[in-house]
Amino acid sequence: MVNMSMPTTSPRKPHRNASTTSVRNPMRKPVRKPVRNMTAAKRKMYRRRRIVVGIALLLLIMLAIFCVISLSKGIAAIGKAIAGHEVTIVRQPVPDPRPVGLTPHCTDKDIRLELSTKSQTVPMGGSVELTERFVYEGNSSCLIDASDMNAVLTINSSEEVTQGKQATKDNKKKDSKDFKDASKSVDYLSHAVWRSDVCDMTLRPLLMAKGDHFEKKITWNTNSTSGKGCTADEDLPKVNRGTYVLRIEHKQVQGLHSEPVLISVQ
């Protein structure tokens, strides 16, 4: 008898979901590519490059530090120089284009001499400061010496000046022919009780041009140089009380002198 029962078959295994097979485990480490081994020559080459770059960076840093320090010192030095010194601006006269040897000497028409003092009274044994001033009034530049050797400050007693003027007038009346070329003023240089040229001094030439002026200070210590020659001020005798006539006369320029100034020694 034939068995008509159906043959048994194994049940199908369920198909795996494609999505489940494609999802990777997040805890799983990625697979690294194998590192290629460098040769010894390449390693030496990279090492040399790093050393060169490091030295270059070090030099740049040192140069920057040096520049900063130098700049700081320079600024500090300039600040100290400005703080410790006063800047004085002085007008410099335009030099004459002609050679000095061809520049003429000044005349009494080119220069005006002025003499002034702050006080016309001084105690006996005291000192008085005078200001001597050269003012140019010419048309073309000229040379003049402003030293005390030639621009001489003279101090005469007022009695001597008065007597000298009177004697000059009397002599002119007696013989006008002999005195027609005589000076109209007293000989201040011969009768001075004090004069600035008793000692030898260095010349002080000035090149004067339009708009120029020059001034200097002179101190009289109420003493007398008459008959003493070149002597220190502390060794000179003091003048007596009275009125004195002060005037500047230039020995090299005829007719060039200042107006007299009176000072009373009390």
VOBA-1610 file (N, C-alpha, C; in pm, whole numbers, padded with zeros to 5 digits, always signed):
BEGIN
Met+00086-00119+00000Met+00000+00000+00000Met+00088+00120+00000Val+00064+00205-00083Val+00148+00325-00103Val+00108+00430-00005Asn+00218+00487+00064Asn+00193+00598+00163Asn+00175+00726+00085Met+00056+00776+00092Met+00023+00897+00016Met+00048+01023+00094Ser+00111+01018+00213Ser+00135+01141+00294Ser+00235+01231+00224Met+00218+01359+00245Met+00302+01459+00180Met+00441+01456+00243Pro+00539+01476+00164Pro+00675+01478+00218Pro+00695+01602+00307Thr+00764+01579+00407Thr+00791+01690+00501Thr+00909+01773+00452Thr+00892+01898+00468Thr+01000+01989+00428Thr+01037+02079+00546Ser+01164+02123+00550Ser+01211+02213+00661Ser+01162+02353+00636Pro+01113+02411+00745Pro+01060+02549+00724Pro+01170+02646+00679Arg+01125+02744+00598Arg+01225+02844+00550Arg+01274+02935+00662Lys+01399+02957+00653Lys+01458+03051+00748Lys+01423+03192+00705Pro+01382+03271+00803Pro+01345+03409+00764Pro+01464+03485+00709His+01435+03571+00607His+01543+03651+00547His+01586+03762+00640Arg+01712+03783+00643Arg+01768+03892+00727Arg+01735+04027+00665Asn+01700+04116+00752Asn+01672+04255+00706Asn+01801+04320+00661Ala+01790+04377+00543Ala+01912+04438+00487Ala+01962+04553+00569Ser+01860+04620+00635Ser+01900+04739+00712Ser+01979+04700+00835Thr+01946+04586+00889Thr+02016+04544+01009Thr+02158+04502+00979Thr+02178+04449+00860Thr+02313+04405+00825Thr+02404+04520+00789Ser+02342+04635+00746Ser+02427+04748+00702Ser+02468+04839+00815Val+02401+04835+00933Val+02433+04923+01046Val+02554+04868+01118Arg+02657+04956+01139Arg+02778+04914+01208Arg+02765+04939+01356Asn+02837+04866+01429Asn+02840+04882+01574Asn+02918+05010+01608Pro+02849+05100+01679Pro+02919+05226+01709Pro+03035+05205+01801Met+03040+05105+01879Met+03149+05081+01972Met+03269+05018+01904Arg+03254+04988+01783Arg+03361+04921+01712Arg+03460+05024+01659Lys+03589+05009+01684Lys+03694+05102+01641Lys+03715+05091+01492Pro+03736+05215+01427Pro+03761+05210+01283Pro+03894+05145+01254Val+03892+05084+01143Val+04014+05014+01103Val+04112+05115+01046Arg+04233+05123+01104Arg+04336+05217+01056Arg+04413+05157+00940Lys+04446+05252+00855Lys+04528+05208+00742Lys+04668+05181+00791Pro+04726+05092+00740Pro+04864+05061+00784Pro+04959+05177+00752Val+05043+05213+00851Val+05139+05323+00833Val+05259+05273+00757Arg+05291+05355+00659Arg+05407+05317+00579Arg+05534+05351+00655Asn+05622+05271+00657Asn+05750+05296+00722Asn+05836+05389+00636Met+05886+05509+00703Met+05973+05601+00630Met+06115+05551+00637Thr+06182+05586+00534Thr+06322+05547+00530Thr+06403+05637+00621Ala+06521+05595+00655Ala+06609+05673+00743Ala+06648+05805+00680Ala+06662+05808+00547Ala+06701+05932+00478Ala+06593+06037+00491Lys+06463+05994+00478Lys+06354+06090+00490Lys+06343+06144+00632Arg+06363+06057+00730Arg+06357+06105+00868Arg+06465+06209+00896Lys+06585+06187+00846Lys+06693+06287+00863Lys+06658+06418+00794Met+06596+06409+00676Met+06561+06529+00602Met+06459+06610+00680Tyr+06351+06545+00734Tyr+06250+06615+00812Tyr+06310+06676+00940Arg+06404+06603+01000Arg+06468+06653+01122Arg+06548+06780+01092Arg+06619+06780+00977Arg+06697+06899+00939Arg+06605+07018+00914Arg+06491+06996+00849Arg+06397+07104+00822Arg+06345+07164+00952Arg+06310+07080+01048Arg+06260+07132+01176Arg+06367+07215+01247Ile+06492+07167+01242Ile+06600+07243+01307Ile+06620+07379+01243Val+06619+07384+01108Val+06637+07510+01036Val+06524+07608+01068Val+06400+07558+01066Val+06284+07644+01096Val+06291+07696+01240Gly+06332+07609+01333Gly+06344+07652+01472Gly+06450+07759+01491Ile+06564+07745+01425Ile+06671+07847+01435Ile+06624+07979+01375Ala+06554+07973+01261Ala+06505+08096+01198Ala+06406+08169+01289Leu+06314+08093+01351Leu+06218+08156+01443Leu+06288+08217+01563Leu+06390+08150+01616Leu+06465+08203+01731Leu+06536+08333+01694Leu+06596+08337+01575Leu+06664+08460+01530Leu+06564+08575+01514Leu+06446+08546+01458Leu+06345+08650+01442Leu+06299+08705+01577Ile+06280+08617+01673Ile+06238+08661+01808Ile+06346+08748+01871Met+06473+08707+01859Met+06583+08785+01915Met+06594+08922+01849Leu+06576+08927+01717Leu+06582+09054+01645Leu+06469+09147+01688Ala+06349+09092+01707Ala+06236+09175+01751Ala+06261+09232+01891Ile+06317+09149+01980Ile+06347+09196+02116Ile+06452+09306+02113Phe+06555+09289+02030Phe+06660+09390+02018Phe+06605+09523+01966Cys+06518+09515+01866Cys+06458+09638+01811Cys+06374+09710+01916Val+06297+09636+01992Val+06212+09698+02095Val+06297+09766+02201Ile+06404+09699+02245Ile+06491+09757+02349Ile+06561+09883+02296Ser+06614+09876+02173Ser+06683+09992+02116Ser+06589+10110+02099Leu+06468+10084+02052Leu+06370+10191+02034Leu+06334+10255+02169Ser+06319+10173+02272Ser+06285+10225+02405Ser+06397+10313+02459Lys+06522+10268+02443Lys+06635+10349+02490Lys+06645+10480+02413Gly+06623+10475+02283Gly+06629+10597+02203Gly+06524+10698+02245Ile+06401+10653+02266Ile+06295+10744+02310Ile+06327+10803+02447Ala+06381+10720+02537Ala+06416+10770+02671Ala+06527+10873+02664Ala+06628+10851+02577Ala+06738+10947+02564Ala+06689+11079+02507Ile+06600+11073+02408Ile+06547+11197+02351Ile+06465+11273+02455Gly+06387+11201+02535Gly+06309+11266+02639Gly+06396+11335+02742Lys+06507+11269+02784Lys+06598+11332+02880Lys+06664+11454+02820Ala+06703+11446+02692Ala+06769+11560+02628Ala+06676+11680+02619Ile+06549+11655+02587Ile+06453+11765+02578Ile+06425+11824+02715Ala+06414+11736+02817Ala+06382+11783+02951Ala+06498+11856+03016Gly+06623+11819+02984Gly+06738+11877+03052Gly+06802+11993+02981His+06758+12028+02863His+06820+12137+02789His+06713+12230+02734Glu+06746+12357+02738Glu+06658+12458+02680Glu+06704+12488+02538Val+06611+12494+02451Val+06643+12521+02311Val+06632+12671+02286Thr+06741+12730+02242Thr+06744+12873+02214Thr+06760+12894+02065Ile+06671+12971+02010Ile+06675+13000+01867Ile+06728+13142+01848Val+06836+13153+01775Val+06899+13283+01752Val+06901+13308+01603Arg+06864+13427+01565Arg+06866+13463+01423Arg+07010+13482+01378Gln+07046+13411+01275Gln+07179+13425+01220Gln+07176+13520+01100Pro+07263+13621+01100Pro+07263+13712+00986Pro+07309+13643+00859Val+07255+13685+00749Val+07292+13628+00619Val+07433+13673+00586Pro+07525+13578+00559Pro+07663+13618+00533Pro+07675+13700+00406Asp+07771+13791+00410Asp+07796+13875+00295Asp+07861+13792+00186Pro+07809+13795+00062Pro+07868+13713-00044Pro+08007+13757-00084Arg+08044+13880-00051Arg+08176+13927-00087Arg+08282+13873+00008Pro+08406+13853-00036Pro+08513+13811+00055Pro+08533+13914+00165Val+08578+13864+00283Val+08595+13954+00397Val+08697+14062+00366Gly+08800+14028+00290Gly+08902+14127+00259Gly+08850+14243+00176Leu+08740+14223+00104Leu+08683+14328+00020Leu+08571+14404+00088Thr+08531+14359+00209Thr+08424+14427+00281Thr+08479+14552+00348Pro+08420+14668+00325Pro+08475+14792+00381Pro+08451+14800+00531His+08529+14884+00596His+08510+14910+00739His+08396+15010+00757Cys+08328+14996+00868Cys+08214+15083+00897Cys+08262+15225+00929Thr+08178+15321+00900Thr+08203+15461+00934Thr+08103+15504+01039Asp+08116+15628+01085Asp+08022+15679+01185Asp+07882+15696+01128Lys+07869+15691+00993Lys+07737+15699+00932Lys+07670+15562+00921Asp+07750+15455+00934Asp+07695+15319+00925Asp+07648+15266+01060Ile+07712+15311+01168Ile+07686+15255+01301Ile+07644+15365+01396Arg+07547+15331+01481Arg+07509+15419+01592Arg+07542+15349+01723Leu+07618+15417+01810Leu+07655+15361+01939Leu+07560+15414+02046Glu+07514+15323+02130Glu+07423+15361+02239Glu+07478+15307+02371Leu+07459+15382+02478Leu+07500+15342+02611Leu+07386+15370+02707Ser+07352+15272+02789Ser+07240+15289+02882Ser+07271+15218+03014Thr+07201+15259+03120Thr+07215+15199+03251Thr+07078+15196+03319Lys+07056+15094+03403Lys+06927+15083+03471Lys+06912+15187+03582Ser+07024+15226+03643Ser+07020+15322+03753Ser+07128+15427+03734Gln+07095+15551+03768Gln+07191+15660+03755Gln+07255+15694+03889Thr+07228+15616+03990Thr+07292+15634+04120Thr+07350+15500+04165Val+07465+15506+04232Val+07530+15387+04282Val+07601+15423+04412Pro+07595+15336+04512Pro+07664+15367+04637Pro+07815+15359+04620Met+07887+15432+04701Met+08033+15432+04695Met+08085+15291+04724Gly+08170+15242+04636Gly+08220+15106+04649Gly+08130+15002+04586Gly+08015+15043+04530Gly+07923+14949+04467Gly+07955+14926+04320Ser+07861+14865+04248Ser+07880+14832+04107Ser+07758+14875+04028Val+07779+14905+03900Val+07670+14942+03812Val+07691+14869+03679Glu+07584+14816+03624Glu+07591+14743+03497Glu+07543+14833+03384Leu+07622+14836+03278Leu+07592+14919+03162Leu+07567+14830+03041Thr+07489+14880+02947Thr+07460+14809+02823Thr+07513+14891+02706Glu+07601+14829+02630Glu+07658+14892+02510Glu+07592+14830+02387Arg+07552+14911+02294Arg+07472+14863+02180Arg+07524+14923+02050Phe+07545+14834+01949Phe+07583+14874+01813Phe+07459+14857+01725Val+07418+14961+01659Val+07301+14957+01571Val+07344+14995+01431Tyr+07313+14909+01333Tyr+07354+14937+01194Tyr+07251+15025+01126Glu+07301+15129+01059Glu+07213+15223+00989Glu+07259+15250+00846Gly+07353+15172+00795Gly+07407+15195+00662Gly+07325+15130+00553Asn+07382+15129+00433Asn+07314+15073+00315Asn+07380+14944+00266Ser+07509+14927+00293Ser+07579+14806+00252Ser+07658+14753+00371Ser+07683+14625+00373Ser+07747+14562+00488Ser+07888+14615+00508Cys+07933+14611+00633Cys+08065+14662+00667Cys+08116+14591+00791Leu+08245+14608+00820Leu+08310+14544+00933Leu+08344+14646+01041Ile+08329+14604+01168Ile+08366+14690+01280Ile+08405+14601+01397Asp+08502+14649+01478Asp+08546+14575+01594Asp+08467+14622+01716Ala+08408+14528+01789Ala+08325+14562+01905Ala+08394+14530+02037Ser+08525+14503+02036Ser+08594+14471+02160Ser+08615+14597+02244Asp+08644+14576+02373Asp+08669+14688+02463Asp+08801+14758+02431Met+08884+14697+02349Met+09010+14761+02309Met+08987+14877+02215Asn+08886+14869+02129Asn+08860+14975+02031Asn+08733+15052+02063Ala+08626+14981+02104Ala+08505+15051+02150Ala+08523+15077+02299Val+08587+15186+02332Val+08636+15210+02468Val+08530+15282+02551Leu+08499+15223+02666Leu+08413+15291+02762Leu+08501+15377+02852Thr+08474+15506+02857Thr+08550+15598+02941Thr+08458+15656+03048Ile+08517+15678+03167Ile+08444+15739+03279Ile+08526+15858+03328Asn+08467+15975+03318Asn+08532+16099+03359Asn+08451+16166+03469Ser+08519+16241+03551Ser+08446+16321+03649Ser+08378+16436+03577Ser+08262+16474+03623Ser+08186+16582+03557Ser+08263+16714+03563Glu+08342+16736+03669Glu+08421+16859+03679Glu+08527+16864+03571Glu+08591+16749+03545Glu+08695+16743+03442Glu+08635+16770+03304Val+08517+16715+03280Val+08451+16737+03150Val+08413+16883+03133Thr+08358+16942+03239Thr+08318+17083+03231Thr+08438+17173+03209Gln+08546+17148+03282Gln+08667+17230+03266Gln+08728+17211+03128Gly+08724+17088+03077Gly+08780+17063+02944Gly+08703+17134+02835Lys+08572+17137+02846Lys+08491+17207+02746Lys+08519+17356+02749Gln+08531+17411+02870Gln+08556+17554+02881Gln+08694+17589+02826Ala+08796+17507+02854Ala+08930+17532+02803Ala+08934+17524+02652Thr+08859+17432+02595Thr+08856+17421+02448Thr+08795+17545+02385Lys+08690+17598+02445Lys+08627+17720+02393Lys+08722+17838+02402Asp+08793+17851+02515Asp+08886+17962+02532Asp+09001+17955+02432Asn+09055+17835+02410Asn+09165+17821+02316Asn+09121+17852+02173Lys+09001+17818+02139Lys+08951+17847+02003Lys+08939+17997+01982Lys+08901+18068+02087Lys+08889+18214+02074Lys+09025+18278+02055Lys+09130+18224+02124Lys+09263+18282+02114Lys+09323+18261+01976Asp+09314+18145+01923Asp+09377+18115+01795Asp+09286+18018+01719Ser+09193+18071+01645Ser+09097+17987+01573Ser+09163+17908+01461Lys+09275+17958+01407Lys+09342+17889+01298Lys+09399+17755+01344Asp+09458+17753+01464Asp+09518+17630+01515Asp+09413+17528+01558Phe+09292+17575+01586Phe+09189+17485+01637Phe+09073+17465+01540Lys+09094+17495+01411Lys+08983+17482+01317Lys+08948+17335+01292Asp+09047+17245+01310Asp+09021+17102+01291Asp+09010+17027+01423Ala+09010+17103+01533Ala+09004+17038+01664Ala+08868+16975+01688Ser+08863+16875+01777Ser+08736+16809+01810Ser+08646+16902+01887Lys+08517+16889+01862Lys+08419+16971+01932Lys+08395+16923+02075Ser+08436+16801+02106Ser+08413+16745+02239Ser+08543+16738+02317Val+08531+16704+02442Val+08647+16691+02530Val+08722+16563+02495Asp+08851+16559+02528Asp+08931+16438+02509Asp+08901+16343+02625Tyr+08796+16264+02608Tyr+08753+16174+02714Tyr+08856+16067+02746Leu+08932+16025+02645Leu+09028+15918+02665Leu+09145+15962+02753Ser+09190+16083+02735Ser+09310+16131+02808Ser+09281+16159+02954His+09163+16205+02987His+09133+16248+03123His+09044+16148+03199Ala+09028+16029+03147Ala+08937+15932+03210Ala+08993+15879+03341Val+08906+15865+03440Val+08945+15801+03566Val+08934+15648+03554Trp+08857+15602+03457Trp+08846+15458+03429Trp+08820+15441+03281Arg+08888+15343+03221Arg+08868+15312+03080Arg+08882+15161+03059Ser+08812+15110+02957Ser+08801+14965+02937Ser+08917+14904+02860Asp+09010+14984+02809Asp+09117+14931+02724Asp+09252+14927+02793Val+09256+14928+02926Val+09385+14927+02995Val+09453+14791+02984Cys+09376+14685+02962Cys+09432+14551+02945Cys+09412+14506+02800Asp+09508+14430+02748Asp+09496+14378+02612Asp+09385+14274+02606Met+09304+14282+02501Met+09191+14191+02484Met+09184+14143+02340Thr+09114+14033+02322Thr+09095+13978+02188Thr+08997+14064+02110Leu+09029+14087+01983Leu+08939+14166+01899Leu+08808+14089+01874Arg+08703+14165+01851Arg+08571+14105+01827Arg+08510+14166+01701Pro+08555+14122+01583Pro+08504+14180+01459Pro+08358+14141+01434Leu+08281+14237+01384Leu+08140+14213+01351Leu+08118+14248+01204Leu+08044+14162+01135Leu+07999+14191+01000Leu+07855+14240+01011Met+07838+14370+00995Met+07708+14432+01015Met+07638+14454+00881Ala+07508+14427+00879Ala+07427+14446+00760Ala+07293+14504+00802Lys+07208+14528+00705Lys+07080+14593+00731Lys+06997+14511+00830Gly+06948+14579+00935Gly+06865+14514+01036Gly+06942+14454+01151Asp+07077+14459+01147Asp+07157+14397+01253Asp+07179+14493+01369His+07195+14434+01487His+07237+14508+01605His+07311+14413+01698Phe+07397+14469+01780Phe+07477+14389+01872Phe+07486+14463+02005Glu+07474+14389+02115Glu+07485+14453+02245Glu+07563+14365+02341Lys+07626+14428+02439Lys+07702+14356+02541Lys+07693+14432+02672Lys+07724+14362+02781Lys+07716+14418+02915Lys+07856+14453+02966Ile+07867+14566+03036Ile+07992+14610+03098Ile+07960+14649+03242Thr+08044+14606+03334Thr+08024+14637+03476Thr+08135+14731+03523Trp+08095+14841+03587Trp+08190+14933+03650Trp+08176+14919+03801Asn+08287+14889+03865Asn+08287+14867+04010Asn+08326+14992+04087Thr+08297+15109+04031Thr+08324+15240+04094Thr+08470+15251+04140Asn+08562+15203+04055Asn+08704+15216+04085Asn+08773+15295+03975Ser+08902+15318+03992Ser+08976+15403+03900Ser+09098+15328+03845Thr+09118+15341+03713Thr+09236+15281+03648Thr+09341+15386+03616Ser+09318+15508+03654Ser+09410+15617+03618Ser+09546+15593+03683Gly+09650+15580+03597Gly+09786+15560+03644Gly+09815+15421+03697Lys+09723+15326+03683Lys+09742+15193+03738Lys+09774+15087+03633Gly+09739+15113+03508Gly+09761+15013+03404Gly+09668+14894+03421Cys+09711+14779+03368Cys+09628+14659+03374Cys+09639+14597+03513Thr+09537+14619+03595Thr+09535+14573+03734Thr+09400+14511+03763Ala+09400+14410+03848Ala+09274+14346+03886Ala+09184+14445+03957Asp+09051+14428+03940Asp+08955+14522+03998Asp+08968+14535+04149Glu+08994+14421+04216Glu+09001+14427+04363Glu+09123+14504+04413Asp+09222+14527+04323Asp+09341+14601+04363Asp+09336+14748+04321Leu+09228+14790+04256Leu+09216+14928+04212Leu+09152+15014+04320Pro+09192+15141+04330Pro+09130+15229+04430Pro+08989+15270+04388Lys+08905+15300+04486Lys+08769+15343+04460Lys+08766+15494+04433Val+08671+15536+04349Val+08656+15678+04320Val+08584+15746+04435Asn+08595+15878+04440Asn+08527+15956+04543Asn+08381+15978+04505Arg+08306+16027+04601Arg+08166+16062+04572Arg+08163+16176+04471Gly+08059+16174+04386Gly+08045+16279+04287Gly+07971+16229+04164Thr+07965+16315+04064Thr+07896+16282+03940Thr+08000+16250+03833Tyr+07974+16143+03758Tyr+08068+16097+03657Tyr+07997+16085+03522Val+08076+16112+03416Val+08025+16111+03279Val+08079+15985+03210Leu+07990+15902+03159Leu+08027+15777+03091Leu+07997+15790+02942Arg+08091+15742+02861Arg+08073+15751+02716Arg+08155+15643+02648Ile+08105+15595+02535Ile+08179+15499+02452Ile+08233+15573+02331Glu+08360+15552+02305Glu+08425+15615+02189Glu+08503+15508+02115His+08484+15502+01983His+08555+15402+01902His+08684+15463+01851Lys+08796+15398+01884Lys+08927+15453+01847Lys+08959+15435+01699Gln+08894+15337+01633Gln+08926+15310+01493Gln+08831+15379+01395Val+08719+15429+01445Val+08621+15495+01358Val+08607+15640+01406Gln+08660+15730+01330Gln+08658+15871+01371Gln+08514+15924+01378Gly+08486+15991+01489Gly+08355+16052+01507Gly+08248+15958+01559Leu+08281+15831+01583Leu+08183+15735+01630Leu+08189+15727+01783His+08084+15773+01849His+08078+15768+01995His+07931+15773+02037Ser+07907+15738+02160Ser+07771+15741+02212Ser+07745+15875+02282Glu+07620+15898+02314Glu+07586+16015+02395Glu+07627+15989+02538Pro+07673+16090+02611Pro+07720+16070+02748Pro+07605+16033+02841Val+07638+15954+02942Val+07545+15911+03046Val+07601+15956+03181Leu+07518+16015+03266Leu+07561+16061+03397Leu+07526+15959+03503Ile+07622+15934+03593Ile+07599+15846+03707Ile+07653+15916+03833Ser+07573+15913+03937Ser+07611+15977+04064Ser+07656+15871+04163Val+07780+15883+04211Val+07834+15795+04314Val+07809+15860+04449Gln+07732+15796+04534Gln+07690+15857+04662Gln+07751+15784+04781
//
